[in-house]
Amino acid sequence: MSFALYLVGFLLIIAGVAWALLTVGVAMIKIAITCVILLGVAVLSGVVKTRPKDPPKGT
């Protein structure tokens, strides 16, 4: 799976979470903080999942 596809999926999840928090009545600053944290988690996990494996070291 490519990094871009992984990130698009995670952005949809973040948008859904933000919409749910807005509907419940959470303050905008808390929604923004939550989105930034989730975006950081998305980038970190996307890099780990889509990074190619290191080639074995030959002697």
Number of C-alpha atoms within 10 A of each C-alpha: 9 11 17 11 11 17 17 12 12 18 16 11 16 19 12 12 16 19 13 13 16 14 9 9 10 12 10 12 9 13 18 12 11 16 18 13 12 17 17 12 13 21 15 11 15 19 15 12 14 13 12 8 8 6 6 6 5 4 3
